[in-house]
């Protein structure tokens, strides 16, 4: 027997137009944007001040192993991939929370460092 027996099957229009889907789409777009901004800011910071400026040990290890461009691109692509996985699993509130935390812990500090130097 189908798991959507009877009238319990949600219509595609209802799924696509729901507020939850719009929130999830916004959350994943913001997450990708924050990751891209962090990648740009990290690249600038490490180019100007060297690898010691990076506080994330995973990023600094990847950069030491593969070089600035490939290491940084690899870590950002993995982060974006995991964010998209959360989106597909419909864990939108967690994705939104991670975006806010990442904005506060990475984007704001990089902005302050880059603007004061």
Backbone as XML, in Angstrom:
<?xml version="1.0"?>
<chain id="A" units="angstrom">
  <residue number="1" name="UNK">
    <atom name="N" x="0.843" y="-1.186" z="0.000"/>
    <atom name="CA" x="0.000" y="0.000" z="0.000"/>
    <atom name="C" x="0.884" y="1.243" z="0.000"/>
  </residue>
  <residue number="2" name="UNK">
    <atom name="N" x="0.497" y="2.223" z="-0.720"/>
    <atom name="CA" x="1.255" y="3.458" z="-0.830"/>
    <atom name="C" x="1.250" y="4.220" z="0.480"/>
  </residue>
  <residue number="3" name="UNK">
    <atom name="N" x="2.363" y="4.886" z="0.751"/>
    <atom name="CA" x="2.406" y="5.664" z="1.991"/>
    <atom name="C" x="1.553" y="6.922" z="1.881"/>
  </residue>
  <residue number="4" name="UNK">
    <atom name="N" x="1.136" y="7.286" z="0.674"/>
    <atom name="CA" x="0.265" y="8.438" z="0.456"/>
    <atom name="C" x="-1.147" y="7.968" z="0.106"/>
  </residue>
  <residue number="5" name="UNK">
    <atom name="N" x="-1.650" y="7.013" z="0.847"/>
    <atom name="CA" x="-2.960" y="6.465" z="0.571"/>
    <atom name="C" x="-4.033" y="7.518" z="0.827"/>
  </residue>
  <residue number="6" name="UNK">
    <atom name="N" x="-5.076" y="7.468" z="0.025"/>
    <atom name="CA" x="-6.202" y="8.381" z="0.221"/>
    <atom name="C" x="-5.849" y="9.812" z="-0.157"/>
  </residue>
  <residue number="7" name="UNK">
    <atom name="N" x="-6.370" y="10.771" z="0.596"/>
    <atom name="CA" x="-6.169" y="12.196" z="0.328"/>
    <atom name="C" x="-4.962" y="12.764" z="1.054"/>
  </residue>
  <residue number="8" name="UNK">
    <atom name="N" x="-4.087" y="11.950" z="1.542"/>
    <atom name="CA" x="-2.945" y="12.431" z="2.322"/>
    <atom name="C" x="-1.791" y="12.881" z="1.447"/>
  </residue>
  <residue number="9" name="UNK">
    <atom name="N" x="-1.879" y="12.663" z="0.150"/>
    <atom name="CA" x="-0.793" y="13.049" z="-0.764"/>
    <atom name="C" x="-0.816" y="14.570" z="-0.950"/>
  </residue>
  <residue number="10" name="UNK">
    <atom name="N" x="0.294" y="15.227" z="-0.612"/>
    <atom name="CA" x="0.317" y="16.681" z="-0.784"/>
    <atom name="C" x="0.469" y="17.036" z="-2.261"/>
  </residue>
  <residue number="11" name="UNK">
    <atom name="N" x="-0.216" y="18.088" z="-2.674"/>
    <atom name="CA" x="-0.090" y="18.504" z="-4.068"/>
    <atom name="C" x="1.239" y="19.211" z="-4.266"/>
  </residue>
  <residue number="12" name="UNK">
    <atom name="N" x="1.772" y="19.109" z="-5.479"/>
    <atom name="CA" x="3.037" y="19.768" z="-5.786"/>
    <atom name="C" x="2.917" y="21.271" z="-5.618"/>
  </residue>
  <residue number="13" name="UNK">
    <atom name="N" x="1.811" y="21.842" z="-6.004"/>
    <atom name="CA" x="1.620" y="23.290" z="-5.874"/>
    <atom name="C" x="1.674" y="23.704" z="-4.400"/>
  </residue>
  <residue number="14" name="UNK">
    <atom name="N" x="1.056" y="22.911" z="-3.537"/>
    <atom name="CA" x="1.098" y="23.242" z="-2.105"/>
    <atom name="C" x="2.506" y="23.156" z="-1.563"/>
  </residue>
  <residue number="15" name="UNK">
    <atom name="N" x="3.271" y="22.155" z="-2.002"/>
    <atom name="CA" x="4.645" y="22.016" z="-1.520"/>
    <atom name="C" x="5.512" y="23.173" z="-2.000"/>
  </residue>
  <residue number="16" name="UNK">
    <atom name="N" x="5.379" y="23.572" z="-3.255"/>
    <atom name="CA" x="6.227" y="24.618" z="-3.811"/>
    <atom name="C" x="5.848" y="26.001" z="-3.320"/>
  </residue>
  <residue number="17" name="UNK">
    <atom name="N" x="4.594" y="26.213" z="-2.975"/>
    <atom name="CA" x="4.144" y="27.536" z="-2.563"/>
    <atom name="C" x="4.113" y="27.724" z="-1.055"/>
  </residue>
  <residue number="18" name="UNK">
    <atom name="N" x="4.520" y="26.741" z="-0.309"/>
    <atom name="CA" x="4.419" y="26.853" z="1.135"/>
    <atom name="C" x="5.444" y="27.849" z="1.681"/>
  </residue>
  <residue number="19" name="UNK">
    <atom name="N" x="5.123" y="28.424" z="2.811"/>
    <atom name="CA" x="6.032" y="29.368" z="3.469"/>
    <atom name="C" x="7.316" y="28.673" z="3.906"/>
  </residue>
  <residue number="20" name="UNK">
    <atom name="N" x="7.206" y="27.413" z="4.283"/>
    <atom name="CA" x="8.388" y="26.672" z="4.711"/>
    <atom name="C" x="9.387" y="26.528" z="3.571"/>
  </residue>
  <residue number="21" name="UNK">
    <atom name="N" x="8.892" y="26.273" z="2.380"/>
    <atom name="CA" x="9.782" y="26.129" z="1.232"/>
    <atom name="C" x="10.450" y="27.457" z="0.909"/>
  </residue>
  <residue number="22" name="UNK">
    <atom name="N" x="9.702" y="28.547" z="0.979"/>
    <atom name="CA" x="10.291" y="29.869" z="0.735"/>
    <atom name="C" x="11.349" y="30.178" z="1.790"/>
  </residue>
  <residue number="23" name="UNK">
    <atom name="N" x="11.075" y="29.855" z="3.046"/>
    <atom name="CA" x="12.055" y="30.059" z="4.111"/>
    <atom name="C" x="13.297" y="29.211" z="3.859"/>
  </residue>
  <residue number="24" name="UNK">
    <atom name="N" x="13.109" y="27.964" z="3.452"/>
    <atom name="CA" x="14.237" y="27.077" z="3.178"/>
    <atom name="C" x="15.077" y="27.557" z="2.010"/>
  </residue>
  <residue number="25" name="UNK">
    <atom name="N" x="14.406" y="28.039" z="0.969"/>
    <atom name="CA" x="15.136" y="28.570" z="-0.184"/>
    <atom name="C" x="15.955" y="29.794" z="0.207"/>
  </residue>
  <residue number="26" name="UNK">
    <atom name="N" x="15.357" y="30.681" z="0.986"/>
    <atom name="CA" x="16.075" y="31.864" z="1.460"/>
    <atom name="C" x="17.251" y="31.471" z="2.350"/>
  </residue>
  <residue number="27" name="UNK">
    <atom name="N" x="17.045" y="30.490" z="3.209"/>
    <atom name="CA" x="18.110" y="30.043" z="4.113"/>
    <atom name="C" x="19.297" y="29.488" z="3.342"/>
  </residue>
  <residue number="28" name="UNK">
    <atom name="N" x="19.056" y="28.673" z="2.326"/>
    <atom name="CA" x="20.163" y="28.080" z="1.582"/>
    <atom name="C" x="20.865" y="29.127" z="0.725"/>
  </residue>
  <residue number="29" name="UNK">
    <atom name="N" x="20.131" y="30.063" z="0.150"/>
    <atom name="CA" x="20.765" y="31.122" z="-0.637"/>
    <atom name="C" x="21.644" y="31.990" z="0.261"/>
  </residue>
  <residue number="30" name="UNK">
    <atom name="N" x="21.141" y="32.348" z="1.436"/>
    <atom name="CA" x="21.941" y="33.145" z="2.381"/>
    <atom name="C" x="23.170" y="32.376" z="2.846"/>
  </residue>
  <residue number="31" name="UNK">
    <atom name="N" x="23.018" y="31.073" z="3.080"/>
    <atom name="CA" x="24.148" y="30.252" z="3.505"/>
    <atom name="C" x="25.237" y="30.242" z="2.437"/>
  </residue>
  <residue number="32" name="UNK">
    <atom name="N" x="24.845" y="30.046" z="1.186"/>
    <atom name="CA" x="25.819" y="30.024" z="0.089"/>
    <atom name="C" x="26.482" y="31.391" z="-0.038"/>
  </residue>
  <residue number="33" name="UNK">
    <atom name="N" x="25.714" y="32.451" z="0.077"/>
    <atom name="CA" x="26.270" y="33.806" z="0.005"/>
    <atom name="C" x="27.287" y="34.050" z="1.116"/>
  </residue>
  <residue number="34" name="UNK">
    <atom name="N" x="26.964" y="33.653" z="2.329"/>
    <atom name="CA" x="27.879" y="33.827" z="3.464"/>
    <atom name="C" x="29.158" y="33.017" z="3.247"/>
  </residue>
  <residue number="35" name="UNK">
    <atom name="N" x="29.033" y="31.805" z="2.730"/>
    <atom name="CA" x="30.217" y="30.992" z="2.457"/>
    <atom name="C" x="31.100" y="31.635" z="1.386"/>
  </residue>
  <residue number="36" name="UNK">
    <atom name="N" x="30.482" y="32.177" z="0.350"/>
    <atom name="CA" x="31.254" y="32.838" z="-0.708"/>
    <atom name="C" x="31.953" y="34.090" z="-0.178"/>
  </residue>
  <residue number="37" name="UNK">
    <atom name="N" x="31.234" y="34.888" z="0.612"/>
    <atom name="CA" x="31.857" y="36.072" z="1.211"/>
    <atom name="C" x="33.017" y="35.686" z="2.117"/>
  </residue>
  <residue number="38" name="UNK">
    <atom name="N" x="32.828" y="34.654" z="2.916"/>
    <atom name="CA" x="33.907" y="34.218" z="3.789"/>
    <atom name="C" x="35.099" y="33.735" z="2.979"/>
  </residue>
  <residue number="39" name="UNK">
    <atom name="N" x="34.852" y="33.052" z="1.880"/>
    <atom name="CA" x="35.947" y="32.609" z="1.027"/>
    <atom name="C" x="36.730" y="33.788" z="0.456"/>
  </residue>
  <residue number="40" name="UNK">
    <atom name="N" x="36.020" y="34.802" z="0.003"/>
    <atom name="CA" x="36.676" y="35.996" z="-0.542"/>
    <atom name="C" x="37.465" y="36.714" z="0.545"/>
  </residue>
  <residue number="41" name="UNK">
    <atom name="N" x="36.838" y="36.926" z="1.708"/>
    <atom name="CA" x="37.515" y="37.624" z="2.806"/>
    <atom name="C" x="38.719" y="36.840" z="3.314"/>
  </residue>
  <residue number="42" name="UNK">
    <atom name="N" x="38.586" y="35.523" z="3.420"/>
    <atom name="CA" x="39.695" y="34.691" z="3.867"/>
    <atom name="C" x="40.845" y="34.749" z="2.868"/>
  </residue>
  <residue number="43" name="UNK">
    <atom name="N" x="40.519" y="34.693" z="1.593"/>
    <atom name="CA" x="41.554" y="34.779" z="0.561"/>
    <atom name="C" x="42.297" y="36.114" z="0.664"/>
  </residue>
  <residue number="44" name="UNK">
    <atom name="N" x="41.548" y="37.197" z="0.785"/>
    <atom name="CA" x="42.182" y="38.513" z="0.929"/>
    <atom name="C" x="43.049" y="38.581" z="2.182"/>
  </residue>
  <residue number="45" name="UNK">
    <atom name="N" x="42.510" y="38.129" z="3.299"/>
    <atom name="CA" x="43.241" y="38.173" z="4.565"/>
    <atom name="C" x="44.508" y="37.337" z="4.542"/>
  </residue>
  <residue number="46" name="UNK">
    <atom name="N" x="44.414" y="36.146" z="3.984"/>
    <atom name="CA" x="45.595" y="35.281" z="3.943"/>
    <atom name="C" x="46.616" y="35.771" z="2.921"/>
  </residue>
  <residue number="47" name="UNK">
    <atom name="N" x="46.161" y="36.451" z="1.886"/>
    <atom name="CA" x="47.085" y="37.033" z="0.917"/>
    <atom name="C" x="47.836" y="38.208" z="1.537"/>
  </residue>
  <residue number="48" name="UNK">
    <atom name="N" x="47.131" y="39.007" z="2.315"/>
    <atom name="CA" x="47.744" y="40.201" z="2.924"/>
    <atom name="C" x="48.602" y="39.837" z="4.134"/>
  </residue>
  <residue number="49" name="UNK">
    <atom name="N" x="48.066" y="39.037" z="5.064"/>
    <atom name="CA" x="48.740" y="38.795" z="6.345"/>
    <atom name="C" x="49.297" y="37.389" z="6.519"/>
  </residue>
  <residue number="50" name="UNK">
    <atom name="N" x="49.105" y="36.517" z="5.581"/>
    <atom name="CA" x="49.640" y="35.172" z="5.689"/>
    <atom name="C" x="48.651" y="34.186" z="6.297"/>
  </residue>
  <residue number="51" name="UNK">
    <atom name="N" x="49.056" y="32.919" z="6.306"/>
    <atom name="CA" x="48.173" y="31.835" z="6.765"/>
    <atom name="C" x="47.851" y="31.910" z="8.248"/>
  </residue>
  <residue number="52" name="UNK">
    <atom name="N" x="48.671" y="32.592" z="9.033"/>
    <atom name="CA" x="48.446" y="32.678" z="10.476"/>
    <atom name="C" x="47.203" y="33.453" z="10.866"/>
  </residue>
  <residue number="53" name="UNK">
    <atom name="N" x="46.633" y="34.215" z="9.943"/>
    <atom name="CA" x="45.443" y="35.011" z="10.259"/>
    <atom name="C" x="44.183" y="34.152" z="10.345"/>
  </residue>
  <residue number="54" name="UNK">
    <atom name="N" x="44.197" y="32.985" z="9.711"/>
    <atom name="CA" x="43.004" y="32.129" z="9.689"/>
    <atom name="C" x="42.844" y="31.399" z="11.014"/>
  </residue>
  <residue number="55" name="UNK">
    <atom name="N" x="41.660" y="31.549" z="11.625"/>
    <atom name="CA" x="41.395" y="30.952" z="12.931"/>
    <atom name="C" x="40.820" y="29.537" z="12.842"/>
  </residue>
  <residue number="56" name="UNK">
    <atom name="N" x="40.267" y="29.165" z="11.708"/>
    <atom name="CA" x="39.660" y="27.847" z="11.552"/>
    <atom name="C" x="40.759" y="26.832" z="11.233"/>
  </residue>
  <residue number="57" name="UNK">
    <atom name="N" x="40.986" y="25.852" z="12.123"/>
    <atom name="CA" x="42.061" y="24.877" z="11.882"/>
    <atom name="C" x="41.807" y="23.986" z="10.665"/>
  </residue>
  <residue number="58" name="UNK">
    <atom name="N" x="40.555" y="23.727" z="10.314"/>
    <atom name="CA" x="40.273" y="22.919" z="9.133"/>
    <atom name="C" x="40.676" y="23.661" z="7.865"/>
  </residue>
  <residue number="59" name="UNK">
    <atom name="N" x="40.368" y="24.953" z="7.818"/>
    <atom name="CA" x="40.727" y="25.750" z="6.644"/>
    <atom name="C" x="42.240" y="25.908" z="6.559"/>
  </residue>
  <residue number="60" name="UNK">
    <atom name="N" x="42.881" y="26.232" z="7.668"/>
    <atom name="CA" x="44.332" y="26.423" z="7.629"/>
    <atom name="C" x="45.056" y="25.127" z="7.273"/>
  </residue>
  <residue number="61" name="UNK">
    <atom name="N" x="44.565" y="23.982" z="7.738"/>
    <atom name="CA" x="45.174" y="22.696" z="7.371"/>
    <atom name="C" x="45.001" y="22.404" z="5.881"/>
  </residue>
  <residue number="62" name="UNK">
    <atom name="N" x="43.818" y="22.688" z="5.357"/>
    <atom name="CA" x="43.573" y="22.465" z="3.931"/>
    <atom name="C" x="44.448" y="23.376" z="3.080"/>
  </residue>
  <residue number="63" name="UNK">
    <atom name="N" x="44.628" y="24.611" z="3.529"/>
    <atom name="CA" x="45.470" y="25.550" z="2.787"/>
    <atom name="C" x="46.926" y="25.109" z="2.828"/>
  </residue>
  <residue number="64" name="UNK">
    <atom name="N" x="47.381" y="24.627" z="3.978"/>
    <atom name="CA" x="48.761" y="24.130" z="4.071"/>
    <atom name="C" x="48.975" y="22.917" z="3.180"/>
  </residue>
  <residue number="65" name="UNK">
    <atom name="N" x="47.965" y="22.065" z="3.078"/>
    <atom name="CA" x="48.096" y="20.832" z="2.305"/>
    <atom name="C" x="47.976" y="21.060" z="0.796"/>
  </residue>
  <residue number="66" name="UNK">
    <atom name="N" x="47.059" y="21.946" z="0.378"/>
    <atom name="CA" x="46.772" y="22.068" z="-1.052"/>
    <atom name="C" x="47.114" y="23.425" z="-1.650"/>
  </residue>
  <residue number="67" name="UNK">
    <atom name="N" x="47.447" y="24.384" z="-0.820"/>
    <atom name="CA" x="47.686" y="25.731" z="-1.325"/>
    <atom name="C" x="46.489" y="26.620" z="-1.053"/>
  </residue>
  <residue number="68" name="UNK">
    <atom name="N" x="46.698" y="27.918" z="-1.166"/>
    <atom name="CA" x="45.649" y="28.874" z="-0.797"/>
    <atom name="C" x="44.387" y="28.703" z="-1.636"/>
  </residue>
  <residue number="69" name="UNK">
    <atom name="N" x="44.491" y="28.761" z="-2.939"/>
    <atom name="CA" x="43.302" y="28.663" z="-3.790"/>
    <atom name="C" x="42.583" y="27.332" z="-3.685"/>
  </residue>
  <residue number="70" name="UNK">
    <atom name="N" x="43.272" y="26.226" z="-3.957"/>
    <atom name="CA" x="42.596" y="24.923" z="-3.901"/>
    <atom name="C" x="42.117" y="24.533" z="-2.497"/>
  </residue>
  <residue number="71" name="UNK">
    <atom name="N" x="42.914" y="24.824" z="-1.482"/>
    <atom name="CA" x="42.512" y="24.476" z="-0.114"/>
    <atom name="C" x="41.287" y="25.247" z="0.332"/>
  </residue>
  <residue number="72" name="UNK">
    <atom name="N" x="41.288" y="26.524" z="0.048"/>
    <atom name="CA" x="40.156" y="27.373" z="0.428"/>
    <atom name="C" x="38.916" y="27.010" z="-0.389"/>
  </residue>
  <residue number="73" name="UNK">
    <atom name="N" x="39.087" y="26.819" z="-1.683"/>
    <atom name="CA" x="37.953" y="26.437" z="-2.533"/>
    <atom name="C" x="37.384" y="25.085" z="-2.097"/>
  </residue>
  <residue number="74" name="UNK">
    <atom name="N" x="38.244" y="24.152" z="-1.757"/>
    <atom name="CA" x="37.776" y="22.845" z="-1.312"/>
    <atom name="C" x="36.959" y="22.907" z="-0.039"/>
  </residue>
  <residue number="75" name="UNK">
    <atom name="N" x="37.443" y="23.654" z="0.942"/>
    <atom name="CA" x="36.695" y="23.751" z="2.201"/>
    <atom name="C" x="35.368" y="24.470" z="2.011"/>
  </residue>
  <residue number="76" name="UNK">
    <atom name="N" x="35.347" y="25.495" z="1.177"/>
    <atom name="CA" x="34.092" y="26.225" z="0.931"/>
    <atom name="C" x="33.104" y="25.361" z="0.148"/>
  </residue>
  <residue number="77" name="UNK">
    <atom name="N" x="33.606" y="24.590" z="-0.824"/>
    <atom name="CA" x="32.709" y="23.706" z="-1.582"/>
    <atom name="C" x="32.122" y="22.610" z="-0.698"/>
  </residue>
  <residue number="78" name="UNK">
    <atom name="N" x="32.921" y="22.091" z="0.217"/>
    <atom name="CA" x="32.406" y="21.084" z="1.158"/>
    <atom name="C" x="31.340" y="21.707" z="2.051"/>
  </residue>
  <residue number="79" name="UNK">
    <atom name="N" x="31.604" y="22.905" z="2.569"/>
    <atom name="CA" x="30.626" y="23.578" z="3.433"/>
    <atom name="C" x="29.331" y="23.853" z="2.671"/>
  </residue>
  <residue number="80" name="UNK">
    <atom name="N" x="29.447" y="24.336" z="1.447"/>
    <atom name="CA" x="28.251" y="24.610" z="0.638"/>
    <atom name="C" x="27.504" y="23.311" z="0.346"/>
  </residue>
  <residue number="81" name="UNK">
    <atom name="N" x="28.230" y="22.262" z="0.033"/>
    <atom name="CA" x="27.594" y="20.971" z="-0.214"/>
    <atom name="C" x="26.830" y="20.461" z="0.994"/>
  </residue>
  <residue number="82" name="UNK">
    <atom name="N" x="27.410" y="20.606" z="2.172"/>
    <atom name="CA" x="26.717" y="20.176" z="3.388"/>
    <atom name="C" x="25.499" y="21.050" z="3.677"/>
  </residue>
  <residue number="83" name="UNK">
    <atom name="N" x="25.608" y="22.341" z="3.368"/>
    <atom name="CA" x="24.449" y="23.225" z="3.522"/>
    <atom name="C" x="23.317" y="22.846" z="2.585"/>
  </residue>
  <residue number="84" name="UNK">
    <atom name="N" x="23.660" y="22.501" z="1.348"/>
    <atom name="CA" x="22.640" y="22.063" z="0.392"/>
    <atom name="C" x="22.031" y="20.737" z="0.841"/>
  </residue>
  <residue number="85" name="UNK">
    <atom name="N" x="22.838" y="19.865" z="1.424"/>
    <atom name="CA" x="22.315" y="18.608" z="1.966"/>
    <atom name="C" x="21.298" y="18.879" z="3.078"/>
  </residue>
  <residue number="86" name="UNK">
    <atom name="N" x="21.608" y="19.818" z="3.965"/>
    <atom name="CA" x="20.636" y="20.198" z="5.004"/>
    <atom name="C" x="19.355" y="20.727" z="4.379"/>
  </residue>
  <residue number="87" name="UNK">
    <atom name="N" x="19.497" y="21.513" z="3.321"/>
    <atom name="CA" x="18.318" y="22.045" z="2.628"/>
    <atom name="C" x="17.473" y="20.916" z="2.049"/>
  </residue>
  <residue number="88" name="UNK">
    <atom name="N" x="18.114" y="19.958" z="1.405"/>
    <atom name="CA" x="17.371" y="18.838" z="0.829"/>
    <atom name="C" x="16.734" y="17.951" z="1.887"/>
  </residue>
  <residue number="89" name="UNK">
    <atom name="N" x="17.336" y="17.905" z="3.049"/>
    <atom name="CA" x="16.757" y="17.128" z="4.156"/>
    <atom name="C" x="15.698" y="17.929" z="4.908"/>
  </residue>
  <residue number="90" name="UNK">
    <atom name="N" x="15.451" y="19.161" z="4.435"/>
    <atom name="CA" x="14.445" y="20.062" z="5.012"/>
    <atom name="C" x="14.738" y="20.419" z="6.473"/>
  </residue>
  <residue number="91" name="UNK">
    <atom name="N" x="16.008" y="20.629" z="6.772"/>
    <atom name="CA" x="16.424" y="21.062" z="8.107"/>
    <atom name="C" x="16.737" y="22.557" z="8.014"/>
  </residue>
  <residue number="92" name="UNK">
    <atom name="N" x="15.731" y="23.314" z="7.605"/>
    <atom name="CA" x="15.933" y="24.720" z="7.274"/>
    <atom name="C" x="16.250" y="25.590" z="8.486"/>
  </residue>
  <residue number="93" name="UNK">
    <atom name="N" x="15.679" y="25.291" z="9.625"/>
    <atom name="CA" x="15.954" y="26.109" z="10.806"/>
    <atom name="C" x="17.410" y="25.955" z="11.248"/>
  </residue>
  <residue number="94" name="UNK">
    <atom name="N" x="17.943" y="24.766" z="11.147"/>
    <atom name="CA" x="19.356" y="24.544" z="11.477"/>
    <atom name="C" x="20.238" y="25.281" z="10.476"/>
  </residue>
  <residue number="95" name="UNK">
    <atom name="N" x="19.898" y="25.214" z="9.211"/>
    <atom name="CA" x="20.661" y="25.909" z="8.181"/>
    <atom name="C" x="20.635" y="27.419" z="8.399"/>
  </residue>
  <residue number="96" name="UNK">
    <atom name="N" x="19.479" y="27.956" z="8.752"/>
    <atom name="CA" x="19.373" y="29.392" z="9.032"/>
    <atom name="C" x="20.197" y="29.765" z="10.262"/>
  </residue>
  <residue number="97" name="UNK">
    <atom name="N" x="20.154" y="28.931" z="11.289"/>
    <atom name="CA" x="20.936" y="29.200" z="12.496"/>
    <atom name="C" x="22.434" y="29.155" z="12.193"/>
  </residue>
  <residue number="98" name="UNK">
    <atom name="N" x="22.876" y="28.186" z="11.416"/>
    <atom name="CA" x="24.284" y="28.119" z="11.026"/>
    <atom name="C" x="24.702" y="29.344" z="10.213"/>
  </residue>
  <residue number="99" name="UNK">
    <atom name="N" x="23.807" y="29.836" z="9.386"/>
    <atom name="CA" x="24.098" y="31.031" z="8.595"/>
    <atom name="C" x="24.302" y="32.240" z="9.494"/>
  </residue>
  <residue number="100" name="UNK">
    <atom name="N" x="23.434" y="32.404" z="10.471"/>
    <atom name="CA" x="23.554" y="33.536" z="11.409"/>
    <atom name="C" x="24.831" y="33.408" z="12.232"/>
  </residue>
  <residue number="101" name="UNK">
    <atom name="N" x="25.116" y="32.217" z="12.727"/>
    <atom name="CA" x="26.337" y="32.005" z="13.517"/>
    <atom name="C" x="27.572" y="32.272" z="12.663"/>
  </residue>
  <residue number="102" name="UNK">
    <atom name="N" x="27.572" y="31.774" z="11.450"/>
    <atom name="CA" x="28.713" y="31.976" z="10.560"/>
    <atom name="C" x="28.894" y="33.440" z="10.207"/>
  </residue>
  <residue number="103" name="UNK">
    <atom name="N" x="27.787" y="34.144" z="10.014"/>
    <atom name="CA" x="27.859" y="35.579" z="9.739"/>
    <atom name="C" x="28.504" y="36.308" z="10.915"/>
  </residue>
  <residue number="104" name="UNK">
    <atom name="N" x="28.071" y="35.965" z="12.131"/>
    <atom name="CA" x="28.594" y="36.637" z="13.321"/>
    <atom name="C" x="30.038" y="36.240" z="13.622"/>
  </residue>
  <residue number="105" name="UNK">
    <atom name="N" x="30.400" y="34.983" z="13.373"/>
    <atom name="CA" x="31.729" y="34.507" z="13.753"/>
    <atom name="C" x="32.775" y="34.654" z="12.657"/>
  </residue>
  <residue number="106" name="UNK">
    <atom name="N" x="32.348" y="34.863" z="11.404"/>
    <atom name="CA" x="33.324" y="34.945" z="10.315"/>
    <atom name="C" x="33.218" y="36.241" z="9.522"/>
  </residue>
  <residue number="107" name="UNK">
    <atom name="N" x="32.032" y="36.569" z="9.055"/>
    <atom name="CA" x="31.893" y="37.738" z="8.181"/>
    <atom name="C" x="32.138" y="39.033" z="8.940"/>
  </residue>
  <residue number="108" name="UNK">
    <atom name="N" x="31.522" y="39.195" z="10.094"/>
    <atom name="CA" x="31.728" y="40.430" z="10.861"/>
    <atom name="C" x="33.187" y="40.625" z="11.290"/>
  </residue>
  <residue number="109" name="UNK">
    <atom name="N" x="33.868" y="39.599" z="11.826"/>
    <atom name="CA" x="35.282" y="39.795" z="12.162"/>
    <atom name="C" x="36.159" y="40.109" z="10.944"/>
  </residue>
  <residue number="110" name="UNK">
    <atom name="N" x="35.964" y="39.405" z="9.840"/>
    <atom name="CA" x="36.745" y="39.694" z="8.641"/>
    <atom name="C" x="36.480" y="41.115" z="8.152"/>
  </residue>
  <residue number="111" name="UNK">
    <atom name="N" x="35.232" y="41.539" z="8.199"/>
    <atom name="CA" x="34.904" y="42.902" z="7.775"/>
    <atom name="C" x="35.627" y="43.918" z="8.650"/>
  </residue>
  <residue number="112" name="UNK">
    <atom name="N" x="35.602" y="43.704" z="9.949"/>
    <atom name="CA" x="36.285" y="44.630" z="10.864"/>
    <atom name="C" x="37.790" y="44.649" z="10.614"/>
  </residue>
  <residue number="113" name="UNK">
    <atom name="N" x="38.397" y="43.484" z="10.424"/>
    <atom name="CA" x="39.841" y="43.409" z="10.181"/>
    <atom name="C" x="40.209" y="44.095" z="8.864"/>
  </residue>
  <residue number="114" name="UNK">
    <atom name="N" x="39.466" y="43.794" z="7.833"/>
    <atom name="CA" x="39.785" y="44.356" z="6.518"/>
    <atom name="C" x="39.528" y="45.854" z="6.438"/>
  </residue>
  <residue number="115" name="UNK">
    <atom name="N" x="38.531" y="46.346" z="7.160"/>
    <atom name="CA" x="38.241" y="47.788" z="7.129"/>
    <atom name="C" x="39.183" y="48.609" z="7.990"/>
  </residue>
  <residue number="116" name="UNK">
    <atom name="N" x="39.747" y="48.007" z="9.034"/>
    <atom name="CA" x="40.635" y="48.773" z="9.916"/>
    <atom name="C" x="42.080" y="48.768" z="9.448"/>
  </residue>
  <residue number="117" name="UNK">
    <atom name="N" x="42.408" y="47.955" z="8.491"/>
    <atom name="CA" x="43.804" y="47.883" z="8.026"/>
    <atom name="C" x="44.022" y="48.681" z="6.769"/>
  </residue>
</chain>
